[in-house]
Amino acid sequence: MFCRNMLTEETTLTEILPNIAAIDERIAAVRQNLRELVGQAAAYSGAADENLMSQRIDEKAPAQSPTAFTTSTQERG
């Protein structure tokens, strides 16, 4: 709501509307920036989650060489 104290007797609606339009444009730009930041944060978080998952898998996996894995699977045959 527009504060009446800010209006003078000489202020007209045609003077106020461009200001409102400029404010709307700024709000739209801020909203777009927020969308981009949220997207970047989600991507960063996803990458961090994948990295953490890889580390956990590496920690839990048995310390076998690739040749040991091949030999054990060939034995099961």
N, C-alpha and C positions, 0 to 999 in steps of 0.2 A: 504494500500500500504506500502510496506517495505521501510524504509528510507535507501537510498544508503549510507549515511554517517556512518551508523552503520556497514556496511559490510567492511571487510578488504579484501585485495587481496587473503588471505588464506582461507576465508570463502567459503564453498562449499554448494551446494544445499542439500547435505546429512546432513549437520550440521543444516541447517535451518528447514528442514521438521519435525524433531522431536519436535522442539520448537513450530511449528505451530500446530502439533497434540496435544501437551500438552495444548496449549491455547484453542483449540477447545474443549477439554475435560472439561476444567474449565468453558468455556462458557455454555456447556451443563449442567453442575452441577448447575450453577447459574440460568439457565432457569428453571430447575426442582425445585429449591428452591423457585423461584418466583411463580411457579404454585401452590406449596403447601401453600405458604403464602396467595395467593389470595383465595384459597379454604378455609383456616382457617378464613380469614377475612369475607368471604361470609357467612360461618356458624355462626360466631359470630354475624354478622349483622342480619342474619335471626332470631337467638335466641332473640336478643334484640328487633327486630320488633314484634315477638310473645309476648314477655313480655309486651311491650308497648300496644299492642292491647288488651291483657287481662286486663291490668290496666284500659284502656279506657272503656272497656265493663263493668267492675265492677263499674266504676264511673257512667255510664249512666243507669245501671240496677236499677230498683226500689228496695228499701230496704225491700224486703219481705222475710219472712221465708219460708222454703220448705213447711210447712203445709199450709200456706196462699195460695201458688201457687196451691197446690193440691185441696184445698177447692174451689178456684175460677174456676178451670178447671172442677171440678165435678158439679158446679152450671150450667155451660154452657151445660153440658151433652149431 
